[in-house]
Amino acid sequence: MNEYYYELKITPNKYYELFLDLLMSLSEDALEELDGSIIIRSEEELDEIITGIEYFTKELATTLDNEITCETSLEKIENQNWIQKYKDSIEPVVCGKFYIHPSWYEPKEDKINILIDPALAFGSGHHETTSSCLDAISSYVKSGDTLIDVGTGSGILAIAATKLGAICDICDTDSQATENAVINFTSNDVVPNNAWTGSAVISKEKYDFVVANIVADVLIMIHKDLKKVLKDGGILILSGILENYEDKVLKKFEEFEVIERIAKNEWRTLVLKGKNN
């Protein structure tokens, strides 16, 4: 990697597409389009491209429209190791019994370790809703319990429960999230009992625990599905709830006993226990 790279910004006042076509023919480097400007970044000097733009602008003005102009600005920028900077920005986090860490950190001997590299699917333990769910799982889930993680995302909550000895199913309406969750299970030397793309009600089972860290509006929308797959006397762990939506969610679960509220900043996690019939 060179010590510096060059960034050229081109802003024509007219005929944007013509200038874009020109730059695509002049440069093999990637182009970025941004608010009427075109940006080229290269480790090679870009003086010849500026000369070509100036000549092209002059010819267009002569041929088509004498009001055509094109502003150019060139910067020489120090290269940085962006991968290392990104890694340095991701810190491990302790949630209850668990130590959540990316692959470039060593595990802790006195914690249950969960390896999660941040990816497109949510859930690395840093957000208040994820850490609150992990706190609840630490407190309530025990070996032999059955659990379904609805909207599993990265799979972190089900991985945590599995490491406590629970038997866990996972589902998500996003196939990419489901696939990523299964990969994360493998990275942690555990496997989900079942995994599928779709809703909770695809399952024919009933569970001791139903965990759903989604958003309040979705929790309200799928409240019947969550209840349907919960055993009598089972526990719901609901999260992704902003403080001012808590009452709306609770109205849909008014037959449940609130055994714990976990508040972190503006976010709320509800631990609800069903009635034994």
N, C-alpha and C positions, 0 to 999 in steps of 0.2 A: 504494500500500500504506500503510495506517495505521501510525502509530508503535507502537500497542499492539493486542493482541487479548485477548479474555476467554475463560477456560476454566472451565467449570462442570462439577463432578463430582457425580453423583447416585447415592446408594447406598441403595436401599430394603432393608429387612430381610425383606420378604415381597412377593408379587404383582409380581415383577419385570416380567413381560410387560405388565401393566396400566400400569406407569410408562413402559415403553418406548413403548407405543402413545400415551400422553399426550404424551410429548416429541416424537414424530414428528408429532403434530398441531399442537403449539405452535411448532415451529421448522422452518425450511427449511434450516438449516445441517446439515452432515454430522454424524452421530452415530458415536461409537466405543464398542463394548462391551468392557469389560475387567474380568474377574474379579468379576462381580456388580455392577459399577458401569457407569454410562452417562456418557459425556463429550461435551459440546457445546463447540465452539470457534467463536467469532464475533467479528467486529470491531465488532458492535453490543453495547451493554450488555444484560445478561441478567437484570436485576432483576425484570422482569415475569414471566419464566419461573419464577424462584424463588418469587414470590408464588403463581403458579398451582400449583406443586408443593406448596407448604404447604397451600393450600386443598384440593387433591385428596387429600392425605394425611389431613387432618382429616375429610373426608367419607367416605373409605374406612374409617377407624377407627370412625366412628360407625355406618356401615352394615354393615360386614362383620366387622371384627375390631379390638377396641380396643388390640391390641398392635402395630399397624402403625406403623412409623416410617420416616423417610427422611432420611438425612444429606445435606446439600448443602455444597459448598465452592466458592468463587469466587475465581479468581486473575486479576489483570491482568498480562499478560506482554508484554515488549518483543518486537516483531516483528523478525525477522532475515532477511537475504537468504540463505535456505537453499541456493539454487542456487549462489551465489558461494562459500559455505562449503564446499559439496561439491566444487566445482572446485578450491578451494585445497587440498583434502585429497589430490588425485590428482597425484602428481609423475611426471615422465618417468623412464625407467630405461634404462641402457645395459646391453646383454647381448651380449657378443662384438662383432661388427661392427655391431650394430644399435642404433638409438636409438628406443625405443618411447615415443610421446608422444600425449596426447589432442589433440583438434582446437584447443584453446585455447592450445597451446604451439607455438612456431615450430620447424621442423625444424633439424637440425644439418648443416652443410655437409660435415663430415669423417666422417659416419656414413651407413649405409644406414638411411633413415628409414622407420618403420612407424607409421602413424596408427591408433590403436585407441582409441575411446571406450568406457569401461567400460559393459557391458550385462549382460543376463541370462546370456549364455553366458560360461563361464570363459575366461580367457586374456588378460591385459593386460600380461604381462611381470613383474608384481610378485611373483607366487608363486614359491617356490624351484624348483618342478618346471618351470614355464614358462621361467624364465630359464636353468635348466640345459639344457633342450632347445635353446634358442636358442644357448647356448654350443657345444653339440655340432654343431648345424647349421653354425655359423660355421666350425668346425674341419674338417668332413668333406665337406660338400656342395659340389659345384662345378657350373659351367655344363654343361648337357646331361644331368645325372643325372635319373633318374626317381624320383619319391617319392610315397608315399601317406601322408596324415595321417589316422590312424584315431581317431575321436572328436575331430573337429577343433575343436569348441567355437567360439571366436571366429575360427578360421582363421589365427591369428597365426603358427603354426609353418610352415604351407604358404606363407603370404605371404612370410615371411622366405626360405624356400628358393627361391621363385619369383623374388624380387629378386636372388638369387645366380645366376639363369639356369637353375634346375632346372625340369623339367616335372612339375607337381604335380596329383594327384587328391586330393579330400577327401571324407570321409564321416562321418556321425554318425547314431546311432539316434534323435536328437532333431531333428525337422524344423525347430524354431525355431532350433537351433544352426546347422544347415546353411544356412538362409536368411540368418541374421545373418552367417555367414562369407562368403557370396557378396557381401553388401553391403560388408563390410570389404575384400574384394578390390578392389571397384570404387572405394572411397575411397582405395585405394593405387595406383590406375591399373594394376592387373594383373588377370588373370583365371585361375581354375583351369582346368586341362585338362578335368577332369570333376568333377562334384559330385553326390552323391546322398544320400538318407536311407536308412540301412541299414548292413549289415555290410561288411567289407572284401572278402569272398569274392564279392560281387556283381560285382566287377571280374574281367575275363578276362585282365588283364595281370599281369606280374610286374615288380617294381620294384627299382632299385638300393638304395633306402632305404625302410624301413617305420618310421614314427614313430607311437608310441602313448603319449600322456600321459593316462593314465586313472587307475585305482587298481589295486593289486596283485591283488586278487581277480578283477577283470575280465581283467587280463593273463593270469592263470593259466587262466581259463575259455576265452579265445579264442586261446590260444597256437598251436593248429593253424592257425587262420585266418591269423594273422600270418605264420607260416612258409610257408603255401601261396602267398602273393602276393609273397614275397621271391625275388629271383633267386639262383642259386647264387653264393656269394661275396659276397652283398649284406650290408648293414648294418642292424641293428635299433637304434633309439633308443627305449628303454623308460623311462617315468617315471611319477610318481605313486606311488612305492614308498616306504613308510616303512621305516626302517632294519631293524626286526625282521622285515620280510617279504621282505627281499632274497634270502635263501637259498631261500625257497619259490618265488620267481619263477625264480631261476637253475636250479632243478631241472627246470623245464619247458623250459629252453633249454640243457641241459648239453652238447649237441653244438656249441654256439657258443663262439667265443673271446671272452673279455672283453677288449676293447681299451682301455676306459676306464670308470672309475667316477667320477661327479661327485657329491660330497656337499655338501649345503647344509642346515645344521641337521640335523633328523631325516630329511630327504628324500634319496632316492638316485635317480640317473639312470644307467642302464646302457647302454653302447654295445657292441653285440655283433656280431661278424663271422661270417658263415656260411662253411661249407666249400665249396670248389670241387669239384664232382663230375666 
